[in-house]
């Protein structure tokens, strides 16, 4: 689940923090990086579990409505939504239940939010269309939750505040994790039952090594990377750069020099996008030109063996 986009974000955040906190302990900083990545996986499971929590709240509401209807002799409510086959399969999922077996951060301590989410679900056109559809299929059950998640959870600003209170590591993760949750919903297969695999924390050991190697290279070789920046900045005053710009370029150079199979253009584009998010409005364009110049200098001086295309990468 933890992909290179998320790793790059975490490395930028933790490298910046490394210089800000003053401790300068590489081993502790690396542990913090890996812990931060593990918290992203926690968030993935936590957001999946929100579907379970909302389904249980809906079941509770329907049970109360059925009891009332029986007392008053009125028509009982539809149980279609609470019998949603995808949601029931997710509720029984072994990986999800194992993850939360010893976890104290369940949605039970945010029932007000879960209830409010259920209100939004019941008021939505997605829910109305689903309940009015006479067909009964697993595909439709899965699709309604995909739509509900995408429209009501992924776009909900209130949940950001709740997640921020839960963990400082979740502040910038949700947009990426939302894509993983939606991918997981799409991958569910009724034939797998409770054994449906969720996304693993890391695809393989190589991804974890990418995080460690990138982080260590960025910090341990910082002096050299700063010299490359200074030598290629020409008319720019290197000492007046935004500090985050320096950190982002430092990590980008580490990636260019430490991972031979990653094209220079890919690295530059990735860190230009990060600059647009984490630094100044002008940083993207400046970093794009600077990294291109640095890469050409590294190739020309024999410090890096990669093919460079003519011109500057497009941003």
TORKOL-4160 file (C-alpha; in steps of 0.2 Angstrom, whole numbers, padded with zeros to 4 digits, m for minus):
315
<pt num="1" X="0000" Y="0000" Z="0000"/>
<pt num="2" X="0014" Y="0012" Z="0005"/>
<pt num="3" X="0020" Y="0018" Z="m0012"/>
<pt num="4" X="0034" Y="0029" Z="m0018"/>
<pt num="5" X="0023" Y="0045" Z="m0018"/>
<pt num="6" X="0019" Y="0043" Z="0000"/>
<pt num="7" X="0037" Y="0038" Z="0004"/>
<pt num="8" X="0043" Y="0054" Z="m0004"/>
<pt num="9" X="0031" Y="0065" Z="0006"/>
<pt num="10" X="0036" Y="0057" Z="0022"/>
<pt num="11" X="0055" Y="0059" Z="0018"/>
<pt num="12" X="0052" Y="0077" Z="0015"/>
<pt num="13" X="0043" Y="0079" Z="0031"/>
<pt num="14" X="0055" Y="0070" Z="0042"/>
<pt num="15" X="0071" Y="0077" Z="0034"/>
<pt num="16" X="0064" Y="0094" Z="0037"/>
<pt num="17" X="0060" Y="0089" Z="0055"/>
<pt num="18" X="0077" Y="0081" Z="0057"/>
<pt num="19" X="0085" Y="0099" Z="0055"/>
<pt num="20" X="0072" Y="0108" Z="0065"/>
<pt num="21" X="0072" Y="0097" Z="0081"/>
<pt num="22" X="0091" Y="0099" Z="0083"/>
<pt num="23" X="0093" Y="0081" Z="0089"/>
<pt num="24" X="0103" Y="0075" Z="0074"/>
<pt num="25" X="0102" Y="0056" Z="0078"/>
<pt num="26" X="0101" Y="0047" Z="0062"/>
<pt num="27" X="0095" Y="0030" Z="0069"/>
<pt num="28" X="0081" Y="0039" Z="0079"/>
<pt num="29" X="0076" Y="0049" Z="0064"/>
<pt num="30" X="0075" Y="0033" Z="0053"/>
<pt num="31" X="0064" Y="0025" Z="0066"/>
<pt num="32" X="0053" Y="0040" Z="0066"/>
<pt num="33" X="0052" Y="0039" Z="0047"/>
<pt num="34" X="0047" Y="0020" Z="0047"/>
<pt num="35" X="0034" Y="0024" Z="0062"/>
<pt num="36" X="0027" Y="0038" Z="0052"/>
<pt num="37" X="0024" Y="0026" Z="0037"/>
<pt num="38" X="0016" Y="0013" Z="0048"/>
<pt num="39" X="0004" Y="0026" Z="0054"/>
<pt num="40" X="m0001" Y="0029" Z="0036"/>
<pt num="41" X="m0006" Y="0010" Z="0035"/>
<pt num="42" X="m0015" Y="0012" Z="0052"/>
<pt num="43" X="m0025" Y="0026" Z="0044"/>
<pt num="44" X="m0029" Y="0015" Z="0029"/>
<pt num="45" X="m0037" Y="0002" Z="0041"/>
<pt num="46" X="m0045" Y="0015" Z="0051"/>
<pt num="47" X="m0054" Y="0023" Z="0036"/>
<pt num="48" X="m0060" Y="0005" Z="0030"/>
<pt num="49" X="m0066" Y="0002" Z="0048"/>
<pt num="50" X="m0077" Y="0018" Z="0046"/>
<pt num="51" X="m0088" Y="0009" Z="0033"/>
<pt num="52" X="m0090" Y="m0005" Z="0047"/>
<pt num="53" X="m0094" Y="0008" Z="0060"/>
<pt num="54" X="m0107" Y="0017" Z="0049"/>
<pt num="55" X="m0115" Y="0000" Z="0044"/>
<pt num="56" X="m0117" Y="m0005" Z="0062"/>
<pt num="57" X="m0125" Y="0012" Z="0066"/>
<pt num="58" X="m0137" Y="0010" Z="0052"/>
<pt num="59" X="m0141" Y="m0008" Z="0058"/>
<pt num="60" X="m0145" Y="m0001" Z="0076"/>
<pt num="61" X="m0156" Y="0012" Z="0068"/>
<pt num="62" X="m0166" Y="m0001" Z="0058"/>
<pt num="63" X="m0168" Y="m0012" Z="0073"/>
<pt num="64" X="m0176" Y="0002" Z="0083"/>
<pt num="65" X="m0187" Y="0006" Z="0068"/>
<pt num="66" X="m0192" Y="m0012" Z="0066"/>
<pt num="67" X="m0197" Y="m0013" Z="0085"/>
<pt num="68" X="m0207" Y="0003" Z="0084"/>
<pt num="69" X="m0216" Y="m0004" Z="0068"/>
<pt num="70" X="m0220" Y="m0020" Z="0077"/>
<pt num="71" X="m0227" Y="m0011" Z="0092"/>
<pt num="72" X="m0237" Y="0001" Z="0082"/>
<pt num="73" X="m0242" Y="m0011" Z="0068"/>
<pt num="74" X="m0235" Y="m0001" Z="0054"/>
<pt num="75" X="m0224" Y="m0006" Z="0039"/>
<pt num="76" X="m0207" Y="m0011" Z="0044"/>
<pt num="77" X="m0192" Y="m0002" Z="0036"/>
<pt num="78" X="m0182" Y="m0009" Z="0022"/>
<pt num="79" X="m0166" Y="m0019" Z="0028"/>
<pt num="80" X="m0158" Y="m0018" Z="0011"/>
<pt num="81" X="m0144" Y="m0006" Z="0016"/>
<pt num="82" X="m0140" Y="m0015" Z="0032"/>
<pt num="83" X="m0139" Y="m0032" Z="0022"/>
<pt num="84" X="m0127" Y="m0024" Z="0010"/>
<pt num="85" X="m0116" Y="m0039" Z="0006"/>
<pt num="86" X="m0100" Y="m0029" Z="0003"/>
<pt num="87" X="m0101" Y="m0020" Z="0020"/>
<pt num="88" X="m0105" Y="m0037" Z="0029"/>
<pt num="89" X="m0090" Y="m0045" Z="0020"/>
<pt num="90" X="m0079" Y="m0030" Z="0026"/>
<pt num="91" X="m0086" Y="m0032" Z="0044"/>
<pt num="92" X="m0080" Y="m0050" Z="0044"/>
<pt num="93" X="m0063" Y="m0047" Z="0036"/>
<pt num="94" X="m0050" Y="m0056" Z="0045"/>
<pt num="95" X="m0036" Y="m0044" Z="0041"/>
<pt num="96" X="m0046" Y="m0029" Z="0047"/>
<pt num="97" X="m0052" Y="m0037" Z="0063"/>
<pt num="98" X="m0034" Y="m0044" Z="0067"/>
<pt num="99" X="m0027" Y="m0026" Z="0064"/>
<pt num="100" X="m0039" Y="m0019" Z="0077"/>
<pt num="101" X="m0039" Y="m0033" Z="0089"/>
<pt num="102" X="m0028" Y="m0024" Z="0101"/>
<pt num="103" X="m0031" Y="m0006" Z="0095"/>
<pt num="104" X="m0039" Y="0007" Z="0106"/>
<pt num="105" X="m0043" Y="0020" Z="0091"/>
<pt num="106" X="m0059" Y="0013" Z="0085"/>
<pt num="107" X="m0074" Y="0024" Z="0079"/>
<pt num="108" X="m0084" Y="0020" Z="0095"/>
<pt num="109" X="m0076" Y="0036" Z="0103"/>
<pt num="110" X="m0082" Y="0046" Z="0088"/>
<pt num="111" X="m0100" Y="0041" Z="0088"/>
<pt num="112" X="m0106" Y="0058" Z="0085"/>
<pt num="113" X="m0097" Y="0059" Z="0069"/>
<pt num="114" X="m0102" Y="0041" Z="0063"/>
<pt num="115" X="m0120" Y="0046" Z="0067"/>
<pt num="116" X="m0118" Y="0062" Z="0057"/>
<pt num="117" X="m0111" Y="0053" Z="0043"/>
<pt num="118" X="m0126" Y="0041" Z="0043"/>
<pt num="119" X="m0137" Y="0056" Z="0042"/>
<pt num="120" X="m0128" Y="0062" Z="0027"/>
<pt num="121" X="m0129" Y="0045" Z="0019"/>
<pt num="122" X="m0148" Y="0043" Z="0022"/>
<pt num="123" X="m0150" Y="0061" Z="0014"/>
<pt num="124" X="m0140" Y="0057" Z="m0001"/>
<pt num="125" X="m0146" Y="0054" Z="m0019"/>
<pt num="126" X="m0134" Y="0039" Z="m0020"/>
<pt num="127" X="m0143" Y="0031" Z="m0005"/>
<pt num="128" X="m0160" Y="0035" Z="m0012"/>
<pt num="129" X="m0156" Y="0028" Z="m0029"/>
<pt num="130" X="m0149" Y="0012" Z="m0021"/>
<pt num="131" X="m0164" Y="0009" Z="m0010"/>
<pt num="132" X="m0176" Y="0012" Z="m0025"/>
<pt num="133" X="m0167" Y="m0001" Z="m0036"/>
<pt num="134" X="m0176" Y="m0017" Z="m0036"/>
<pt num="135" X="m0161" Y="m0027" Z="m0041"/>
<pt num="136" X="m0150" Y="m0036" Z="m0028"/>
<pt num="137" X="m0132" Y="m0039" Z="m0032"/>
<pt num="138" X="m0115" Y="m0039" Z="m0024"/>
<pt num="139" X="m0109" Y="m0027" Z="m0038"/>
<pt num="140" X="m0122" Y="m0015" Z="m0034"/>
<pt num="141" X="m0119" Y="m0017" Z="m0015"/>
<pt num="142" X="m0100" Y="m0013" Z="m0018"/>
<pt num="143" X="m0104" Y="0001" Z="m0030"/>
<pt num="144" X="m0115" Y="0011" Z="m0018"/>
<pt num="145" X="m0101" Y="0011" Z="m0004"/>
<pt num="146" X="m0088" Y="0016" Z="m0017"/>
<pt num="147" X="m0099" Y="0031" Z="m0022"/>
<pt num="148" X="m0103" Y="0035" Z="m0004"/>
<pt num="149" X="m0085" Y="0034" Z="0001"/>
<pt num="150" X="m0079" Y="0045" Z="m0013"/>
<pt num="151" X="m0093" Y="0058" Z="m0011"/>
<pt num="152" X="m0096" Y="0059" Z="0007"/>
<pt num="153" X="m0080" Y="0053" Z="0016"/>
<pt num="154" X="m0066" Y="0058" Z="0004"/>
<pt num="155" X="m0073" Y="0075" Z="0002"/>
<pt num="156" X="m0078" Y="0078" Z="0021"/>
<pt num="157" X="m0068" Y="0092" Z="0029"/>
<pt num="158" X="m0075" Y="0088" Z="0046"/>
<pt num="159" X="m0066" Y="0071" Z="0046"/>
<pt num="160" X="m0049" Y="0080" Z="0044"/>
<pt num="161" X="m0050" Y="0088" Z="0061"/>
<pt num="162" X="m0055" Y="0071" Z="0069"/>
<pt num="163" X="m0040" Y="0063" Z="0061"/>
<pt num="164" X="m0028" Y="0077" Z="0066"/>
<pt num="165" X="m0033" Y="0074" Z="0084"/>
<pt num="166" X="m0030" Y="0056" Z="0083"/>
<pt num="167" X="m0012" Y="0057" Z="0076"/>
<pt num="168" X="m0001" Y="0071" Z="0070"/>
<pt num="169" X="0006" Y="0059" Z="0057"/>
<pt num="170" X="m0011" Y="0059" Z="0048"/>
<pt num="171" X="m0011" Y="0077" Z="0044"/>
<pt num="172" X="m0006" Y="0076" Z="0025"/>
<pt num="173" X="m0010" Y="0058" Z="0022"/>
<pt num="174" X="m0029" Y="0057" Z="0019"/>
<pt num="175" X="m0030" Y="0061" Z="0001"/>
<pt num="176" X="m0018" Y="0047" Z="m0004"/>
<pt num="177" X="m0025" Y="0035" Z="0008"/>
<pt num="178" X="m0042" Y="0038" Z="0001"/>
<pt num="179" X="m0036" Y="0032" Z="m0016"/>
<pt num="180" X="m0030" Y="0016" Z="m0007"/>
<pt num="181" X="m0047" Y="0013" Z="0001"/>
<pt num="182" X="m0056" Y="0015" Z="m0015"/>
<pt num="183" X="m0044" Y="0003" Z="m0024"/>
<pt num="184" X="m0048" Y="m0009" Z="m0010"/>
<pt num="185" X="m0067" Y="m0008" Z="m0012"/>
<pt num="186" X="m0065" Y="m0011" Z="m0031"/>
<pt num="187" X="m0054" Y="m0027" Z="m0027"/>
<pt num="188" X="m0067" Y="m0035" Z="m0015"/>
<pt num="189" X="m0073" Y="m0052" Z="m0022"/>
<pt num="190" X="m0087" Y="m0061" Z="m0013"/>
<pt num="191" X="m0079" Y="m0077" Z="m0017"/>
<pt num="192" X="m0065" Y="m0073" Z="m0005"/>
<pt num="193" X="m0077" Y="m0070" Z="0010"/>
<pt num="194" X="m0068" Y="m0066" Z="0026"/>
<pt num="195" X="m0051" Y="m0070" Z="0019"/>
<pt num="196" X="m0052" Y="m0056" Z="0006"/>
<pt num="197" X="m0034" Y="m0049" Z="0006"/>
<pt num="198" X="m0032" Y="m0030" Z="0010"/>
<pt num="199" X="m0017" Y="m0020" Z="0003"/>
<pt num="200" X="m0001" Y="m0025" Z="0012"/>
<pt num="201" X="0008" Y="m0011" Z="0022"/>
<pt num="202" X="0023" Y="m0013" Z="0009"/>
<pt num="203" X="0022" Y="m0021" Z="m0008"/>
<pt num="204" X="0039" Y="m0029" Z="m0004"/>
<pt num="205" X="0055" Y="m0026" Z="0005"/>
<pt num="206" X="0061" Y="m0016" Z="m0009"/>
<pt num="207" X="0049" Y="m0002" Z="m0005"/>
<pt num="208" X="0054" Y="m0001" Z="0013"/>
<pt num="209" X="0073" Y="m0001" Z="0008"/>
<pt num="210" X="0069" Y="0014" Z="m0004"/>
<pt num="211" X="0062" Y="0024" Z="0010"/>
<pt num="212" X="0077" Y="0020" Z="0021"/>
<pt num="213" X="0090" Y="0023" Z="0007"/>
<pt num="214" X="0083" Y="0039" Z="0001"/>
<pt num="215" X="0081" Y="0046" Z="0019"/>
<pt num="216" X="0099" Y="0041" Z="0024"/>
<pt num="217" X="0107" Y="0047" Z="0007"/>
<pt num="218" X="0098" Y="0064" Z="0008"/>
<pt num="219" X="0105" Y="0067" Z="0026"/>
<pt num="220" X="0122" Y="0059" Z="0026"/>
<pt num="221" X="0127" Y="0067" Z="0009"/>
<pt num="222" X="0119" Y="0084" Z="0012"/>
<pt num="223" X="0136" Y="0093" Z="0011"/>
<pt num="224" X="0139" Y="0087" Z="m0006"/>
<pt num="225" X="0121" Y="0090" Z="m0012"/>
<pt num="226" X="0122" Y="0108" Z="m0005"/>
<pt num="227" X="0138" Y="0111" Z="m0015"/>
<pt num="228" X="0130" Y="0105" Z="m0031"/>
<pt num="229" X="0115" Y="0117" Z="m0028"/>
<pt num="230" X="0127" Y="0131" Z="m0025"/>
<pt num="231" X="0138" Y="0128" Z="m0040"/>
<pt num="232" X="0124" Y="0127" Z="m0052"/>
<pt num="233" X="0113" Y="0141" Z="m0045"/>
<pt num="234" X="0122" Y="0154" Z="m0055"/>
<pt num="235" X="0113" Y="0171" Z="m0053"/>
<pt num="236" X="0103" Y="0165" Z="m0038"/>
<pt num="237" X="0108" Y="0168" Z="m0020"/>
<pt num="238" X="0108" Y="0150" Z="m0013"/>
<pt num="239" X="0108" Y="0157" Z="0005"/>
<pt num="240" X="0092" Y="0166" Z="0002"/>
<pt num="241" X="0082" Y="0151" Z="m0004"/>
<pt num="242" X="0067" Y="0145" Z="0006"/>
<pt num="243" X="0073" Y="0132" Z="0018"/>
<pt num="244" X="0060" Y="0119" Z="0012"/>
<pt num="245" X="0066" Y="0122" Z="m0006"/>
<pt num="246" X="0084" Y="0117" Z="0000"/>
<pt num="247" X="0077" Y="0101" Z="0008"/>
<pt num="248" X="0066" Y="0096" Z="m0007"/>
<pt num="249" X="0081" Y="0098" Z="m0019"/>
<pt num="250" X="0093" Y="0089" Z="m0007"/>
<pt num="251" X="0081" Y="0074" Z="m0007"/>
<pt num="252" X="0078" Y="0075" Z="m0026"/>
<pt num="253" X="0097" Y="0074" Z="m0029"/>
<pt num="254" X="0099" Y="0060" Z="m0017"/>
<pt num="255" X="0086" Y="0050" Z="m0027"/>
<pt num="256" X="0094" Y="0055" Z="m0043"/>
<pt num="257" X="0111" Y="0048" Z="m0037"/>
<pt num="258" X="0105" Y="0033" Z="m0027"/>
<pt num="259" X="0093" Y="0025" Z="m0038"/>
<pt num="260" X="0100" Y="0022" Z="m0056"/>
<pt num="261" X="0083" Y="0015" Z="m0063"/>
<pt num="262" X="0073" Y="0030" Z="m0059"/>
<pt num="263" X="0073" Y="0042" Z="m0074"/>
<pt num="264" X="0079" Y="0060" Z="m0070"/>
<pt num="265" X="0063" Y="0067" Z="m0077"/>
<pt num="266" X="0052" Y="0056" Z="m0065"/>
<pt num="267" X="0062" Y="0062" Z="m0050"/>
<pt num="268" X="0061" Y="0081" Z="m0055"/>
<pt num="269" X="0043" Y="0080" Z="m0059"/>
<pt num="270" X="0039" Y="0072" Z="m0042"/>
<pt num="271" X="0049" Y="0084" Z="m0032"/>
<pt num="272" X="0042" Y="0099" Z="m0041"/>
<pt num="273" X="0024" Y="0094" Z="m0036"/>
<pt num="274" X="0030" Y="0092" Z="m0018"/>
<pt num="275" X="0037" Y="0110" Z="m0019"/>
<pt num="276" X="0020" Y="0116" Z="m0025"/>
<pt num="277" X="0012" Y="0109" Z="m0009"/>
<pt num="278" X="0025" Y="0112" Z="0004"/>
<pt num="279" X="0035" Y="0128" Z="m0001"/>
<pt num="280" X="0031" Y="0145" Z="m0009"/>
<pt num="281" X="0020" Y="0148" Z="m0024"/>
<pt num="282" X="0036" Y="0151" Z="m0035"/>
<pt num="283" X="0046" Y="0136" Z="m0029"/>
<pt num="284" X="0039" Y="0124" Z="m0042"/>
<pt num="285" X="0046" Y="0133" Z="m0057"/>
<pt num="286" X="0063" Y="0137" Z="m0048"/>
<pt num="287" X="0066" Y="0119" Z="m0042"/>
<pt num="288" X="0061" Y="0113" Z="m0059"/>
<pt num="289" X="0075" Y="0123" Z="m0067"/>
<pt num="290" X="0088" Y="0120" Z="m0053"/>
<pt num="291" X="0086" Y="0101" Z="m0053"/>
<pt num="292" X="0087" Y="0100" Z="m0072"/>
<pt num="293" X="0104" Y="0111" Z="m0071"/>
<pt num="294" X="0110" Y="0100" Z="m0057"/>
<pt num="295" X="0106" Y="0084" Z="m0066"/>
<pt num="296" X="0115" Y="0090" Z="m0081"/>
<pt num="297" X="0130" Y="0095" Z="m0071"/>
<pt num="298" X="0131" Y="0078" Z="m0062"/>
<pt num="299" X="0130" Y="0069" Z="m0079"/>
<pt num="300" X="0143" Y="0080" Z="m0087"/>
<pt num="301" X="0155" Y="0079" Z="m0072"/>
<pt num="302" X="0154" Y="0060" Z="m0072"/>
<pt num="303" X="0146" Y="0059" Z="m0054"/>
<pt num="304" X="0129" Y="0052" Z="m0061"/>
<pt num="305" X="0127" Y="0040" Z="m0076"/>
<pt num="306" X="0109" Y="0043" Z="m0083"/>
<pt num="307" X="0102" Y="0049" Z="m0099"/>
<pt num="308" X="0096" Y="0067" Z="m0100"/>
<pt num="309" X="0084" Y="0073" Z="m0113"/>
<pt num="310" X="0087" Y="0089" Z="m0121"/>
<pt num="311" X="0078" Y="0104" Z="m0114"/>
<pt num="312" X="0070" Y="0107" Z="m0096"/>
<pt num="313" X="0057" Y="0095" Z="m0090"/>
<pt num="314" X="0039" Y="0102" Z="m0092"/>
<pt num="315" X="0030" Y="0110" Z="m0078"/>
